[in-house]
Amino acid sequence: MRIVEFTSKRLRRRLAAGALLFATAAASGMASAKDACPLQTLYALTQASLLPTGDDVPLVAEACKVWPYDESLALAAVAYPLPESDDDGRVLRLVIAVLGAQEANILAVHETDLTEDAAFALIEDGLMLDTARYDLAKGVRAFGVKVRSSAPGPSCPDGRFNDELTLYVREGDALRPVFNSYTDFWARVEGEPCSWDQNQRLVTEEAAFTIGVERSAHNGFADLRVTANVARIESAATSDAEQTVRRRDSRIVRYDGTRYDTSALENGFFWTQAPEDK
């Protein structure tokens, strides 16, 4: 593929920078940036009008990798700001694509918008590709895109969440989201983190989700078991000591014919010590 003659100034600058980085890496043994997108991938997305061609529209975040499930395919997730962005926050276009790993021909695409505000801000390394074995049906494997926020949020929050994971399946030239949930949670259970009350007892919980594929299925797709690894932390204002109790909670989420029902996760099932689903 000849890319130099028709590339924009932005890509030409990156091509030159990439050549310099390659030369430096060869001399020092330094690895390239983690999951950075190849130039031919960005060029292919630009030529397909999935990325802007102007020099004044920088990419906000990107992640690309060859799909271990099928090494003839590559996955890409790229975000850039839309013109309607203003002082209150940027509006970002997130492009998810499956491409041929060698020729970078675009095979399937999904686009969605992200709005930045006080609770969400995307940074350069805020996109991650999840290529775990999400075998949902015979011949159907999903892949995930995780979006991480760097926004500080309120100074004394009751809770926070991060690392939003969406699983996609390919259907012809489209990618369809079938699962969506945050996978990192924190919540205040008792007390007030910003209080100086000497008699206060503070209890918080942190939870990180992992997803496994079950043998059972509903509406053609395998059930998913979402497991929360929860840390319950208790402390008192009169002591520097903390007590941490760890536990695991889990729930089964089922496919309803369109997507997985994650309402139980959104309601924060892990804040109560319910028994695991069987």
C-alpha positions in Angstrom: 0.0 0.0 0.0 1.4 3.4 -0.9 0.6 5.8 1.9 3.0 8.7 1.6 1.6 10.5 -1.4 -1.9 10.8 -0.1 -1.5 11.1 3.6 -2.4 14.2 5.5 0.2 16.3 7.2 -0.8 14.8 10.5 0.0 11.3 9.4 3.1 12.4 7.6 4.4 13.9 10.8 3.6 10.7 12.6 5.3 8.6 10.0 8.5 10.7 10.5 8.2 10.4 14.2 7.6 6.6 13.9 10.8 6.2 11.8 12.8 8.1 14.5 11.2 6.1 17.3 12.0 2.8 15.4 15.7 3.9 14.9 16.0 4.9 18.6 14.3 1.6 19.7 16.7 -0.4 17.6 19.7 1.3 19.1 18.5 1.1 22.7 16.3 -2.0 22.8 13.3 0.2 23.8 9.8 -1.2 23.1 7.2 0.8 21.2 4.2 2.4 22.9 1.8 -0.2 24.2 -1.0 -1.1 21.8 -0.3 1.9 19.6 -2.1 1.8 16.2 0.0 1.1 13.1 0.2 3.9 10.6 -1.5 1.9 7.9 -4.5 1.3 10.2 -4.9 5.0 10.9 -4.5 5.7 7.2 -7.2 3.1 6.3 -9.6 4.6 8.8 -8.9 8.1 7.5 -9.5 7.0 3.9 -12.8 5.5 4.9 -13.8 8.8 6.5 -13.9 7.2 9.9 -11.2 9.5 11.2 -10.9 13.3 10.3 -8.3 14.4 7.8 -7.7 17.9 9.1 -4.5 18.7 10.9 -6.4 20.5 13.7 -8.2 17.3 15.0 -5.8 15.3 17.1 -6.5 11.7 18.2 -7.3 11.6 21.9 -6.7 7.9 22.5 -6.0 4.7 20.5 -5.5 1.0 20.9 -4.8 -1.6 18.3 -3.7 -5.3 18.4 -3.9 -8.5 16.3 -6.7 -10.7 17.5 -5.4 -13.9 19.0 -8.6 -15.7 18.0 -7.8 -15.1 14.4 -4.3 -13.6 13.6 -5.5 -12.6 10.1 -7.6 -9.9 11.8 -6.6 -6.8 13.7 -8.7 -4.8 16.2 -8.7 -1.0 16.5 -10.3 1.5 18.9 -9.6 5.2 18.2 -11.2 8.3 19.7 -11.1 11.9 18.4 -13.0 15.2 19.3 -16.0 16.3 17.3 -16.6 19.9 16.3 -19.5 20.3 18.7 -17.0 20.1 21.6 -17.1 23.3 23.8 -15.7 24.7 27.0 -18.1 22.5 29.1 -16.4 19.4 27.8 -15.4 17.6 24.6 -17.7 15.3 22.6 -15.6 12.4 21.3 -16.3 9.9 18.5 -15.1 6.4 19.4 -14.4 4.2 16.3 -14.2 0.4 16.9 -13.0 -1.6 13.8 -12.0 -5.0 12.7 -9.5 -4.9 9.9 -7.3 -7.3 7.9 -4.1 -7.6 9.8 -1.9 -7.4 6.7 -3.6 -5.1 4.3 -5.6 -3.0 6.9 -8.7 -3.4 4.8 -11.7 -2.5 7.0 -14.1 -5.4 7.6 -16.5 -4.2 10.3 -17.1 -1.0 12.2 -19.0 0.4 15.1 -19.1 4.2 16.0 -20.4 5.7 19.2 -20.0 9.1 21.0 -18.6 9.8 24.4 -19.3 13.1 26.3 -16.7 14.4 28.7 -17.8 16.1 31.9 -16.9 16.4 35.6 -17.3 12.6 35.9 -15.6 11.4 32.7 -12.4 12.4 30.8 -10.5 10.3 28.4 -6.7 10.4 28.3 -4.2 9.0 25.9 -4.0 5.5 27.4 -7.7 5.4 28.3 -8.7 2.8 25.6 -7.9 -0.9 26.1 -8.7 -4.0 24.0 -9.9 -7.1 25.8 -9.2 -10.3 23.8 -10.1 -12.9 26.4 -11.9 -16.1 25.2 -15.5 -14.7 25.1 -16.9 -17.7 23.1 -20.6 -16.8 23.2 -21.8 -19.3 20.6 -20.4 -21.7 18.0 -18.2 -19.7 15.7 -19.0 -16.4 17.6 -16.3 -14.9 19.8 -16.7 -11.4 21.2 -13.9 -8.9 22.0 -14.0 -6.1 24.5 -13.2 -2.4 24.5 -12.5 -0.9 27.9 -12.8 2.9 28.4 -11.0 4.4 31.5 -11.7 7.8 32.8 -9.2 10.1 34.4 -11.7 12.6 35.8 -11.2 13.3 39.5 -14.9 13.6 40.2 -16.3 15.2 43.4 -14.0 15.6 46.4 -16.3 13.7 48.8 -18.2 11.2 46.7 -20.6 8.5 47.8 -19.3 6.2 45.1 -17.4 6.1 41.8 -17.1 3.7 38.9 -14.6 3.3 36.1 -13.3 0.9 33.4 -16.5 0.6 31.3 -16.3 -2.6 29.3 -18.3 -3.2 26.2 -18.3 -6.6 24.4 -18.8 -6.6 20.6 -19.6 -9.4 18.1 -19.1 -9.1 14.4 -22.2 -9.3 12.2 -21.1 -8.9 8.5 -19.6 -5.4 8.2 -21.0 -4.2 11.5 -19.9 -4.7 15.1 -22.8 -5.0 17.6 -22.4 -4.3 21.3 -23.9 -7.1 23.4 -22.6 -6.5 26.9 -21.9 -3.2 28.8 -20.9 -2.6 32.4 -18.4 -0.8 34.5 -15.8 -3.2 36.0 -14.3 -1.1 38.8 -16.4 0.3 41.6 -16.0 2.1 44.9 -18.7 3.1 47.4 -19.2 4.5 50.8 -21.1 2.1 53.0 -21.0 3.9 56.3 -19.6 7.2 57.6 -18.3 10.2 55.7 -14.8 10.2 54.1 -14.5 13.9 54.5 -15.8 14.2 58.1 -13.5 15.0 61.0 -15.9 13.6 63.6 -13.8 11.9 66.2 -16.5 9.3 66.8 -16.9 8.4 63.2 -16.6 4.8 61.8 -15.9 4.7 58.1 -16.7 1.7 56.0 -16.0 1.6 52.2 -16.1 -1.1 49.6 -14.1 -1.6 46.4 -15.0 -4.1 43.8 -13.3 -5.3 40.6 -15.3 -7.4 38.1 -14.1 -10.3 36.0 -16.2 -12.1 33.4 -16.4 -15.8 32.6 -18.3 -17.8 30.0 -20.7 -20.4 31.3 -21.8 -23.7 29.6 -25.5 -22.8 29.9 -27.1 -20.5 27.3 -30.2 -18.4 26.7 -31.5 -17.1 23.3 -28.5 -18.5 21.5 -25.7 -17.0 23.5 -23.8 -18.4 26.5 -24.6 -17.1 29.9 -21.9 -14.9 31.5 -20.8 -15.2 35.2 -19.7 -11.8 36.5 -17.6 -12.1 39.6 -16.9 -9.2 41.9 -13.7 -9.3 44.0 -14.8 -7.1 46.9 -12.6 -5.5 49.6 -14.5 -4.1 52.6 -12.4 -1.6 54.5 -13.3 -0.4 58.0 -11.5 2.3 59.9 -12.1 4.7 62.8 -11.3 8.4 63.2 -9.4 7.7 66.4 -7.1 5.1 64.9 -4.7 4.7 62.0 -5.5 1.0 61.8 -7.7 -0.4 59.0 -9.5 -3.7 58.8 -9.9 -5.2 55.4 -12.2 -8.1 54.7 -12.2 -9.7 51.2 -15.0 -11.7 49.6 -16.2 -12.8 46.2 -19.7 -12.3 44.9 -21.0 -13.4 41.6 -24.1 -13.2 39.4 -25.2 -14.8 36.1 -26.2 -12.5 33.4 -28.2 -13.8 30.4 -28.7 -12.8 26.8 -32.2 -11.5 26.1 -31.9 -11.9 22.3 -30.4 -8.4 21.8 -27.9 -7.9 24.7 -27.0 -9.2 28.1 -29.2 -7.9 31.0 -26.7 -6.2 33.3 -29.3 -4.5 35.5 -28.2 -6.6 38.5 -24.7 -5.2 38.1 -25.9 -1.6 37.7 -27.8 -2.0 41.0 -24.5 -2.8 42.8 -25.2 -6.4 43.9 -21.8 -6.7 45.6 -22.7 -4.3 48.4 -24.6 -7.0 50.1 -23.2 -10.4 50.9 -25.7 -12.4 48.8 -24.9 -16.1 48.1 -23.5 -16.9 44.6 -25.9 -17.9 41.9 -25.8 -21.6 41.2 
